[in-house]
Structure formats: structure tokens, C-alpha cells
Amino acid sequence: MTEDEHLSPSEGSSGNIKEEEVIIPAEGELRRFFEILRSKGKITVTEGADRFSVQISRSRISDRARAFLTGGGPIADE
């Protein structure tokens, strides 16, 4: 099911948004938004007069990134 087939906010919840977690559907505008955000890393969203900066990061980091963050210095080139 795509978000285009889900209920609008005035009709009830689609089930894709739960408090702090959003489940991205396989197709539709929410999927397109997520793919753009993932490829760019950071985008600006405008709603009326308001502008929001939206940034994405993985909830898990790689072993290499963890080594860098905990090692206190640059990682040697492999």
C-alpha cells in the first residue's frame, strides 16, 4: 500500500506515523521525499512561512566510523 492509498490526517491515521517513528511506504511522495533526503543528507522543507532544516543520519554506525569516533584521531588509509 502506498501513502497515496492511506487516509488523510482528517480521516484518521494511516499507521505509518507512530510518535517518533515513521515507516516509509514502498511508493509515493513520502518515499520520494525520503530518497531525496537520503541522497542529499540535508534538505530544507518549506511549509507556508516556516522553513525547516531536515538532516538524516543512520541510527547505527559502521565499525570504521566507531573506531574513528572512539580513537580520537584519523583512521589510517587502507
N, C-alpha and C positions, 0 to 999 in steps of 0.2 A: 504494500500500500504506500502511495506517495503522500506527501503532506498536502498536495492538492486535493486528495480524496478525503482528508481529515476534516473534522469540524472546525469552524472558525471559533475564535475566542468567545464570541457572543452565543455560540451554540453549545459550548462545553469544551472539554479538553480532548485533544487528540491522543493523549497518552505519551507523546514524545517529550514533553517538558515536565520534569518532576523536580521541584525545588531547585537544587544546584546541578542537576544532570539533564542534559539534552541528548536524546537519541536521534542521530541523523538518519533520515529515511534514504532508501536506495536511489530515489529520483526526486526531482522537483527543485524549487527555489532554495530551500534550506540546504540541500545537498550542494547546489551550485555555490551558494554563499560559503559553505564550509570548504569546498575545494579551492576557491579563490583565497580565502583566509589561510589555508594550509600552504598554498604555493607562495604567497607573499609574506607570511609571518605576522604582518600587522596591517590593518586597514582602518579607514575612517568611515563610520556609519553616521548618516545624517537622518534625523527624524524631526521634521519641522524646523524650528530654530535651533535645536540642540544637535551638537556633534559629539560623537563618542569615538575614542580610540580603542580598537579591539585587537588584542595580541594573543597569539596562540603559542603554547609550548606543550611538549609531551609530558604526561604525568609520570612517566618512567624515563630515567636517563640511561644512556649506554654505559658500559663498563669503562670505556675510554674517557667519557665525559666525567664520570665519577672519579676516576684517577686524577684527572686534571683539577677538579674542584677540591679534592681532599689532599692533593700533593703539594699545593701551594706554588706551583710553577708550571712552565710549559712542558708539554709532552714531547719527547724526542720523536723526530720523524722516523717512520717505519720503513 
